[in-house]
């Protein structure tokens, strides 16, 4: 009985940690954007790139729109882009 409960608790913990959603940060956005720009720009390639970072293409594109419309966020992304270029 105890063994069954332990197995169920471990399974629940694995499901919860596996479902953790990735938050897009300016640094992550720039990293993904650079990979997309270096790719063949096909839809399936874009999807595989963003999936590698734990987000969907739709989430990436929504964040991209936020960057374009929000001057503060655009400045943060610009700083991250400069930081990445310095490395």
Backbone torsions as a table, in degrees:
resi	resn	phi	psi	omega
1	UNK	NA	-48.5	-179.8
2	UNK	-62.2	-37.7	179.9
3	UNK	-62.9	-40.2	179.1
4	UNK	-65.1	-41.8	178.9
5	UNK	-64.5	-42.0	179.5
6	UNK	-63.1	-42.1	179.0
7	UNK	-64.1	-41.9	179.1
8	UNK	-64.5	-42.6	-179.6
9	UNK	-64.8	-39.8	178.1
10	UNK	-65.6	-41.4	178.7
11	UNK	-62.1	-43.3	179.1
12	UNK	-63.2	-43.5	179.6
13	UNK	-61.5	-41.2	179.1
14	UNK	-65.9	-38.8	178.8
15	UNK	-65.9	-43.5	-178.9
16	UNK	-64.6	-46.3	-179.5
17	UNK	-70.0	-30.0	178.2
18	UNK	-72.7	-22.1	-177.8
19	UNK	-94.5	6.5	-178.6
20	UNK	-62.6	128.3	-176.0
21	UNK	-87.5	137.2	178.5
22	UNK	-82.9	133.8	176.8
23	UNK	-94.9	132.7	179.5
24	UNK	-80.3	125.4	175.2
25	UNK	-109.5	164.1	176.8
26	UNK	-56.1	-38.8	179.6
27	UNK	-64.5	-45.2	178.7
28	UNK	-64.1	-41.6	179.1
29	UNK	-58.5	-46.3	-178.7
30	UNK	-66.0	-40.2	178.6
31	UNK	-60.5	-47.7	179.6
32	UNK	-65.0	-44.5	-179.0
33	UNK	-59.7	-41.7	178.5
34	UNK	-62.8	-42.0	178.4
35	UNK	-64.3	-40.6	179.1
36	UNK	-65.1	-42.6	-179.4
37	UNK	-66.2	-28.6	178.0
38	UNK	-84.0	-5.5	-177.1
39	UNK	-92.8	-172.4	177.8
40	UNK	-82.0	0.3	175.4
41	UNK	66.8	13.2	176.7
42	UNK	-73.7	149.9	-178.2
43	UNK	-55.9	-44.4	-178.6
44	UNK	-67.0	-34.3	177.5
45	UNK	-67.2	-44.0	177.8
46	UNK	-59.1	-44.7	-179.4
47	UNK	-61.4	-41.3	-179.5
48	UNK	-69.2	-33.7	178.4
49	UNK	-66.3	-51.0	-177.4
50	UNK	-68.2	-33.1	179.0
51	UNK	-62.5	-34.5	179.2
52	UNK	-59.7	-28.1	-179.4
53	UNK	-98.6	6.9	174.0
54	UNK	82.2	23.0	176.9
55	UNK	-131.1	167.5	177.8
56	UNK	-96.0	162.0	177.7
57	UNK	-62.3	-36.7	178.9
58	UNK	-62.7	-42.5	177.9
59	UNK	-62.4	-42.3	178.7
60	UNK	-61.5	-46.5	-178.2
61	UNK	-66.6	-35.0	176.1
62	UNK	-65.7	-41.0	177.9
63	UNK	-65.2	-38.2	178.1
64	UNK	-60.2	-41.7	176.9
65	UNK	-64.3	-38.8	177.7
66	UNK	-63.1	-40.9	179.3
67	UNK	-61.7	-42.4	-178.4
68	UNK	-66.7	-32.4	-175.0
69	UNK	-97.6	-12.8	-176.4
70	UNK	-113.4	108.6	-177.1
71	UNK	-59.5	-36.3	-179.7
72	UNK	-67.2	-43.8	178.9
73	UNK	-67.0	-37.5	177.8
74	UNK	-62.2	-39.4	177.9
75	UNK	-65.8	-40.8	177.9
76	UNK	-63.3	-41.7	178.1
77	UNK	-64.8	-40.0	177.7
78	UNK	-61.8	-41.9	177.4
79	UNK	-62.0	-43.7	179.4
80	UNK	-63.7	-38.6	178.8
81	UNK	-62.3	-42.2	177.9
82	UNK	-65.1	-42.3	178.4
83	UNK	-60.4	-41.4	179.7
84	UNK	-67.8	-38.0	-179.7
85	UNK	-68.5	-30.3	179.9
86	UNK	-69.4	-26.6	-176.0
87	UNK	-71.9	NA	NA
